[in-house]
Amino acid sequence: MRKNIETLKKVVIDASESDFWEEAVDEWEILECDIDDDMESMCICGKEGLKYCFTIKNQFNGKILYPIGSSCINQFGRNDLRQIVSVYEQLFNIRTKYNNRKKIELQDLSRKLLYFLYEENVFKPTSYNHFRPKEDYDFLLTMFNQRRDPTEKQQAKINAIIINSIIPYIQRMER
């Protein structure tokens, strides 16, 4: 593992403006993440068997590194990147559940994932949300935060939002 970390640092520094790891890690942002179900991808550090294949881009020089695994991104020591990694992992777990024909439920989501979905414009304007997608986001967040089980009517609305907004987004991920 130590060799992989040294390789990671060298590759990142070589593609960065800074020659120092502590500064170079601040130059990068996550562009996207793909899942390799067969785990045949190899990280830029040399580790084989990647499941989550991230693409990162240097904000200063435009260079792109791919694939980089979640454990290597976590080596950057940045909370913002850790949170993005966590959201993508949750998203892919939901995708797996959907592909296995299991019901996606509110407890499969998190506040961060809900916010990510909102930022990605997953919630669509409909007559049910008065053509304001933020109402669906706010509703799911309220349901997520409440300490009691949703009422039958609330559960029906949760299911409708998952079926009409979140599942189509997951289906588009497959293309």
C-alpha positions in Angstrom: 0.0 0.0 0.0 2.9 2.4 0.8 4.2 2.0 -2.8 0.7 2.8 -4.1 0.6 6.0 -2.0 4.0 7.1 -3.3 2.9 6.4 -6.9 -0.3 8.4 -6.3 1.6 11.3 -4.9 4.0 11.3 -7.8 1.3 11.1 -10.5 -0.8 13.9 -8.8 2.2 16.2 -8.3 3.4 15.6 -11.9 0.0 16.7 -13.2 -0.3 19.7 -10.7 1.1 23.2 -10.7 2.5 22.7 -7.2 5.5 20.5 -6.5 4.2 19.9 -2.9 1.6 17.2 -2.1 -0.1 19.4 0.6 -0.7 22.1 -2.0 -1.2 19.9 -5.1 -4.2 18.2 -3.5 -6.1 21.5 -3.4 -5.9 21.9 -7.1 -8.2 19.0 -7.9 -12.0 18.5 -8.2 -14.1 15.5 -9.0 -15.7 15.6 -12.4 -17.6 12.3 -12.4 -17.6 8.7 -11.3 -18.2 5.5 -13.1 -18.7 2.1 -11.7 -16.8 -0.9 -12.9 -19.0 -3.8 -12.0 -16.4 -6.3 -13.2 -13.7 -4.5 -11.2 -11.2 -4.6 -14.1 -9.9 -1.0 -13.8 -6.6 0.0 -12.4 -6.1 3.2 -10.4 -3.4 5.7 -11.3 -1.6 4.5 -8.2 -1.3 1.0 -9.6 -4.0 -0.7 -7.4 -6.1 -3.2 -9.4 -9.7 -4.1 -9.0 -11.3 -0.7 -8.8 -15.1 -0.6 -8.4 -15.5 3.2 -8.3 -13.6 4.9 -11.0 -13.4 8.7 -10.5 -12.3 11.3 -13.0 -10.6 14.3 -11.4 -9.6 17.6 -13.1 -7.0 20.1 -12.1 -8.7 23.5 -11.7 -5.5 25.4 -12.7 -4.1 23.6 -15.7 -7.1 21.5 -16.9 -5.3 18.2 -16.7 -7.4 15.1 -16.1 -6.6 12.0 -14.1 -8.6 8.8 -14.6 -9.3 6.3 -13.2 -8.6 7.1 -9.6 -10.2 5.1 -6.8 -12.1 6.3 -3.8 -9.4 5.3 -1.3 -6.8 7.4 -3.3 -9.2 10.4 -3.4 -9.5 10.0 0.4 -5.7 10.3 0.6 -6.1 13.9 -0.5 -7.2 14.6 3.0 -10.1 16.9 1.9 -13.5 16.6 3.6 -15.3 18.0 0.5 -13.8 15.2 -1.7 -14.6 12.6 1.0 -18.2 13.7 1.0 -18.5 13.5 -2.8 -17.0 10.0 -2.7 -19.5 9.0 -0.1 -22.4 10.4 -2.2 -21.3 8.5 -5.3 -20.9 5.3 -3.3 -24.5 5.7 -1.9 -25.8 6.5 -5.4 -24.2 3.3 -6.8 -25.6 1.3 -3.8 -29.0 2.5 -4.8 -28.4 1.7 -8.4 -27.4 -1.9 -7.4 -30.5 -2.2 -5.3 -32.6 -1.0 -8.2 -30.8 -3.4 -10.6 -31.5 -6.3 -8.2 -35.2 -5.3 -8.3 -35.4 -4.3 -4.7 -37.4 -1.3 -3.5 -35.6 1.9 -3.0 -36.7 3.5 0.3 -36.1 6.7 2.1 -33.7 5.1 4.5 -31.5 4.3 1.5 -30.9 8.0 1.0 -28.9 10.5 3.1 -29.1 14.3 3.5 -26.0 14.7 1.4 -27.3 12.4 -1.3 -30.7 14.3 -1.3 -28.8 17.6 -1.7 -26.7 16.1 -4.5 -29.8 14.9 -6.3 -31.3 18.4 -5.9 -28.2 20.0 -7.3 -28.3 17.6 -10.3 -31.9 18.7 -11.0 -33.2 15.2 -10.4 -36.4 16.6 -9.0 -38.6 17.7 -11.8 -41.3 20.4 -11.8 -44.7 18.8 -11.7 -48.2 19.9 -10.8 -47.8 17.9 -7.5 -44.9 20.1 -6.4 -46.5 23.3 -7.9 -43.8 23.2 -10.6 -41.1 23.9 -7.9 -38.7 20.9 -7.6 -37.3 22.3 -4.4 -40.6 21.3 -2.7 -39.9 17.6 -3.4 -36.4 18.0 -2.1 -37.6 19.8 1.0 -40.4 17.2 1.5 -37.9 14.3 1.4 -35.5 16.1 3.7 -38.4 16.7 6.2 -39.4 13.1 6.0 -35.8 12.0 6.4 -35.4 14.2 9.5 -38.6 13.3 11.3 -38.5 10.8 14.1 -41.7 9.0 13.4 -42.8 6.8 10.5 -44.4 8.6 7.6 -48.2 8.5 7.3 -49.7 6.5 4.5 -50.2 9.6 2.5 -46.6 10.8 3.1 -45.3 7.3 2.2 -47.2 7.5 -1.1 -45.6 10.8 -1.9 -42.1 9.5 -1.0 -42.7 6.5 -3.3 -43.9 8.8 -6.1 -40.9 11.0 -5.9 -38.5 8.0 -5.8 -40.3 6.4 -8.8 -40.8 9.5 -10.9 -37.5 11.4 -10.2 -34.8 9.2 -8.6 -35.3 6.0 -10.5 -35.2 7.7 -13.9 -31.9 9.3 -12.9 -30.5 5.9 -11.9 -31.7 4.5 -15.3 -29.9 7.3 -17.1 -26.7 6.4 -15.2 -26.7 3.1 -17.2 -26.3 4.7 -20.5 
